[in-house]
């Protein structure tokens, strides 16, 4: 994309020189990757947003907002989406400044089952 004759890559590079902007951008990177993996899974299954919505028990608009990043879904809703896509949902906490990772797998479609908590 070119804005006012300047290619987007150059604009982005210039914007990311600011530490605060770079930090905010980095924080969103994981969110964008998550959304992309969800969309990829849906497309690989060959189903539309409307079909996914029917499987999840929601509206196509909710799926659209989820895929656009304009919706902050509950873990329960994400479990339903993962189950409808025949995927496993993983949620993890990782200590900052540490190589140690503590990961918790949340099995889609099994709320309250093994590996989940009531918190």
Backbone as CSV, one residue per row, in Angstrom:
resi,resn,N_x,N_y,N_z,CA_x,CA_y,CA_z,C_x,C_y,C_z
1,UNK,0.844,-1.177,0.000,0.000,0.000,0.000,0.890,1.241,0.000
2,UNK,0.503,2.198,-0.805,1.261,3.452,-0.881,0.356,4.594,-0.436
3,UNK,0.834,5.366,0.510,0.074,6.504,1.019,0.877,7.765,0.731
4,UNK,0.242,8.690,0.000,0.900,9.945,-0.374,2.250,9.718,-1.033
5,UNK,2.341,8.660,-1.848,3.562,8.386,-2.582,4.637,7.664,-1.794
6,UNK,4.385,7.331,-0.527,5.373,6.643,0.298,4.906,5.202,0.514
7,UNK,5.715,4.214,0.133,5.317,2.815,0.345,5.093,2.514,1.829
8,UNK,4.101,1.658,2.114,3.741,1.295,3.481,4.948,0.768,4.265
9,UNK,5.781,-0.037,3.628,6.944,-0.596,4.337,7.840,0.507,4.897
10,UNK,7.989,1.584,4.148,8.818,2.701,4.628,8.125,3.450,5.763
11,UNK,6.812,3.649,5.644,6.051,4.323,6.699,6.135,3.506,7.983
12,UNK,5.921,2.186,7.848,5.971,1.294,9.004,7.357,1.325,9.665
13,UNK,8.400,1.247,8.855,9.766,1.283,9.378,10.010,2.570,10.165
14,UNK,9.522,3.678,9.624,9.687,4.962,10.294,8.902,5.009,11.607
15,UNK,7.670,4.509,11.594,6.836,4.501,12.797,7.450,3.630,13.903
16,UNK,8.034,2.503,13.507,8.589,1.571,14.494,9.902,2.042,15.108
17,UNK,10.413,3.161,14.657,11.602,3.744,15.285,11.262,4.277,16.674
18,UNK,10.002,4.630,16.863,9.548,5.111,18.171,9.390,3.908,19.101
19,UNK,10.107,3.865,20.230,10.054,2.703,21.126,8.643,2.365,21.621
20,UNK,7.847,3.376,21.915,6.494,3.133,22.411,5.629,2.479,21.323
21,UNK,5.738,2.968,20.104,4.993,2.390,18.981,5.471,0.973,18.702
22,UNK,6.783,0.770,18.725,7.348,-0.562,18.480,6.879,-1.558,19.531
23,UNK,6.816,-1.126,20.776,6.363,-2.000,21.857,4.894,-2.378,21.682
24,UNK,4.059,-1.397,21.364,2.631,-1.660,21.151,2.434,-2.596,19.968
25,UNK,3.202,-2.403,18.907,3.108,-3.252,17.726,3.508,-4.691,18.069
26,UNK,4.567,-4.856,18.829,5.042,-6.182,19.218,4.007,-6.910,20.076
27,UNK,3.328,-6.179,20.956,2.307,-6.785,21.807,1.153,-7.348,20.983
28,UNK,0.870,-6.721,19.858,-0.235,-7.179,19.005,0.170,-8.327,18.088
29,UNK,1.451,-8.561,17.928,1.936,-9.584,17.008,1.344,-10.955,17.319
30,UNK,1.312,-11.328,18.588,0.779,-12.624,18.988,-0.718,-12.715,18.693
31,UNK,-1.428,-11.623,18.927,-2.870,-11.588,18.644,-3.124,-11.785,17.150
32,UNK,-2.347,-11.096,16.318,-2.514,-11.237,14.875,-2.216,-12.666,14.429
33,UNK,-1.193,-13.284,15.000,-0.842,-14.658,14.651,-1.965,-15.614,15.055
34,UNK,-2.563,-15.386,16.222,-3.674,-16.219,16.675,-4.853,-16.121,15.709
35,UNK,-5.210,-14.897,15.346,-6.329,-14.677,14.430,-6.041,-15.324,13.079
36,UNK,-4.819,-15.157,12.588,-4.451,-15.744,11.293,-4.559,-17.266,11.332
37,UNK,-4.162,-17.884,12.443,-4.244,-19.345,12.534,-5.697,-19.814,12.571
38,UNK,-6.558,-19.036,13.199,-7.981,-19.384,13.240,-8.594,-19.287,11.842
39,UNK,-8.295,-18.211,11.135,-8.816,-18.039,9.774,-8.284,-19.142,8.869
40,UNK,-6.997,-19.458,9.001,-6.392,-20.520,8.197,-7.099,-21.851,8.449
41,UNK,-7.374,-22.173,9.704,-8.057,-23.425,10.043,-9.449,-23.467,9.413
42,UNK,-10.155,-22.342,9.460,-11.500,-22.288,8.868,-11.427,-22.495,7.363
43,UNK,-10.501,-21.819,6.711,-10.361,-21.928,5.251,-9.916,-23.330,4.834
44,UNK,-9.017,-23.933,5.622,-8.576,-25.296,5.309,-9.729,-26.285,5.385
45,UNK,-10.685,-26.005,6.254,-11.885,-26.849,6.363,-12.869,-26.547,5.233
46,UNK,-12.621,-25.448,4.526,-13.497,-25.072,3.419,-14.856,-24.580,3.875
47,UNK,-14.900,-23.939,5.045,-16.183,-23.443,5.541,-16.175,-21.923,5.613
48,UNK,-17.338,-21.355,5.426,-17.503,-19.899,5.471,-17.680,-19.439,6.911
49,UNK,-17.630,-18.135,7.096,-17.917,-17.583,8.424,-19.325,-17.964,8.854
50,UNK,-20.252,-17.946,7.925,-21.636,-18.295,8.247,-21.748,-19.751,8.698
51,UNK,-21.051,-20.658,7.989,-21.060,-22.073,8.379,-20.448,-22.260,9.766
52,UNK,-19.344,-21.557,10.015,-18.709,-21.650,11.328,-19.651,-21.132,12.412
53,UNK,-20.311,-20.030,12.130,-21.254,-19.458,13.096,-22.343,-20.463,13.451
54,UNK,-22.872,-21.175,12.455,-23.898,-22.182,12.713,-23.358,-23.294,13.608
55,UNK,-22.132,-23.720,13.343,-21.517,-24.789,14.149,-21.259,-24.338,15.585
56,UNK,-20.931,-23.057,15.750,-20.604,-22.516,17.071,-21.870,-22.130,17.838
57,UNK,-22.924,-21.801,17.103,-24.158,-21.346,17.743,-24.146,-19.853,17.975
58,UNK,-23.628,-19.107,17.002,-23.552,-17.657,17.103,-23.907,-17.063,15.744
59,UNK,-23.717,-15.779,15.592,-24.019,-15.127,14.317,-22.751,-14.991,13.467
60,UNK,-22.947,-14.830,12.174,-21.823,-14.608,11.263,-21.106,-13.317,11.645
61,UNK,-21.863,-12.321,12.093,-21.269,-11.054,12.515,-20.287,-11.228,13.659
62,UNK,-20.605,-12.122,14.603,-19.686,-12.386,15.722,-18.396,-13.033,15.233
63,UNK,-18.514,-13.939,14.275,-17.318,-14.575,13.708,-16.482,-13.537,12.964
64,UNK,-17.148,-12.669,12.221,-16.451,-11.606,11.496,-15.698,-10.687,12.455
65,UNK,-16.348,-10.280,13.547,-15.690,-9.410,14.537,-14.514,-10.131,15.203
66,UNK,-14.672,-11.426,15.459,-13.595,-12.210,16.049,-12.394,-12.253,15.098
67,UNK,-12.648,-12.519,13.826,-11.574,-12.630,12.848,-10.930,-11.281,12.524
68,UNK,-11.645,-10.195,12.763,-11.079,-8.873,12.482,-10.331,-8.309,13.689
69,UNK,-10.445,-8.984,14.836,-9.794,-8.499,16.045,-10.611,-7.445,16.770
70,UNK,-11.874,-7.257,16.362,-12.726,-6.241,16.980,-13.581,-6.810,18.108
71,UNK,-13.329,-8.043,18.472,-14.122,-8.710,19.505,-13.156,-9.316,20.513
72,UNK,-13.444,-9.156,21.769,-12.630,-9.730,22.823,-13.404,-10.918,23.394
73,UNK,-13.199,-12.100,22.833,-14.028,-13.257,23.185,-13.663,-13.861,24.535
74,UNK,-14.610,-14.580,25.091,-14.353,-15.329,26.316,-13.624,-16.621,25.950
75,UNK,-12.987,-17.211,26.932,-12.324,-18.489,26.729,-13.357,-19.547,26.326
76,UNK,-14.511,-19.470,26.902,-15.593,-20.420,26.583,-15.962,-20.325,25.101
77,UNK,-16.082,-19.110,24.581,-16.424,-18.920,23.170,-15.308,-19.467,22.279
78,UNK,-14.054,-19.203,22.645,-12.927,-19.704,21.858,-12.888,-21.233,21.863
79,UNK,-13.262,-21.846,22.979,-13.353,-23.312,23.025,-14.366,-23.819,22.012
80,UNK,-15.504,-23.141,21.940,-16.553,-23.550,20.993,-16.073,-23.398,19.558
81,UNK,-15.369,-22.327,19.263,-14.830,-22.113,17.921,-13.804,-23.204,17.604
82,UNK,-12.896,-23.470,18.528,-11.880,-24.505,18.315,-12.535,-25.860,18.069
83,UNK,-13.526,-26.188,18.858,-14.221,-27.456,18.697,-14.895,-27.538,17.328
84,UNK,-15.533,-26.461,16.896,-16.206,-26.430,15.592,-15.210,-26.579,14.447
85,UNK,-13.964,-26.167,14.676,-12.920,-26.278,13.653,-12.088,-27.548,13.820
86,UNK,-12.478,-28.400,14.787,-11.744,-29.620,15.099,-10.285,-29.298,15.417
87,UNK,-10.099,-28.280,16.250,-8.774,-27.814,16.645,-8.638,-27.899,18.158
88,UNK,-7.402,-27.858,18.612,-7.121,-27.813,20.040,-6.736,-26.386,20.400
89,UNK,-7.373,-25.839,21.416,-7.076,-24.493,21.886,-6.039,-24.590,22.989
90,UNK,-4.942,-23.833,22.832,-3.906,-23.811,23.858,-3.785,-22.400,24.404
91,UNK,-3.756,-22.306,25.711,-3.586,-21.030,26.403,-2.381,-21.195,27.303
92,UNK,-1.477,-20.227,27.293,-0.289,-20.396,28.125,0.110,-19.095,28.792
93,UNK,0.796,-19.247,29.903,1.436,-18.141,30.601,2.921,-18.421,30.555
94,UNK,3.688,-17.397,30.284,5.132,-17.547,30.240,5.740,-16.444,31.075
95,UNK,6.635,-16.836,31.954,7.306,-15.846,32.797,8.086,-14.883,31.922
96,UNK,8.027,-13.606,32.262,8.815,-12.616,31.532,10.282,-12.818,31.836
97,UNK,11.122,-12.524,30.860,12.580,-12.619,31.030,13.018,-13.999,31.474
98,UNK,12.324,-15.015,31.005,12.682,-16.375,31.385,12.443,-17.298,30.203
99,UNK,13.278,-18.282,30.072,13.102,-19.271,29.026,12.110,-20.341,29.431
100,UNK,11.771,-20.374,30.726,10.826,-21.390,31.210,9.418,-21.021,30.805
101,UNK,8.701,-21.981,30.301,7.338,-21.752,29.835,6.402,-22.700,30.559
102,UNK,5.324,-22.144,31.067,4.299,-22.963,31.687,3.080,-22.896,30.784
103,UNK,2.753,-24.026,30.195,1.661,-24.056,29.236,0.530,-24.907,29.761
104,UNK,-0.658,-24.453,29.503,-1.837,-25.189,29.911,-2.670,-25.425,28.668
105,UNK,-2.973,-26.665,28.392,-3.795,-26.988,27.245,-5.238,-27.030,27.693
106,UNK,-6.068,-26.325,26.972,-7.493,-26.320,27.253,-8.151,-27.096,26.133
107,UNK,-8.708,-28.210,26.442,-9.340,-29.054,25.435,-10.652,-28.425,24.998
108,UNK,-10.799,-28.264,23.705,-12.014,-27.664,23.160,-13.202,-28.569,23.442
109,UNK,-14.308,-27.954,23.808,-15.551,-28.684,23.997,-15.664,-29.462,25.291
110,UNK,-14.714,-29.317,26.207,-14.762,-30.072,27.460,-14.601,-29.137,28.652
111,UNK,-15.491,-28.162,28.802,-15.359,-27.251,29.936,-15.483,-28.009,31.245
112,UNK,-14.619,-27.654,32.179,-14.672,-28.274,33.494,-14.006,-29.636,33.534
113,UNK,-13.519,-30.096,32.371,-12.875,-31.395,32.323,-11.437,-31.316,32.779
114,UNK,-10.722,-32.413,32.614,-9.320,-32.472,32.998,-8.522,-31.421,32.220
115,UNK,-7.655,-30.716,32.900,-6.840,-29.706,32.248,-7.463,-28.335,32.253
116,UNK,-8.624,-28.187,32.868,-9.262,-26.883,32.969,-9.472,-26.564,34.424
117,UNK,-9.751,-25.332,34.699,-10.013,-24.949,36.085,-11.257,-24.096,36.131
118,UNK,-11.800,-23.955,37.286,-12.998,-23.156,37.479,-12.709,-21.685,37.629
119,UNK,-11.442,-21.274,37.561,-11.073,-19.862,37.742,-11.479,-19.024,36.563
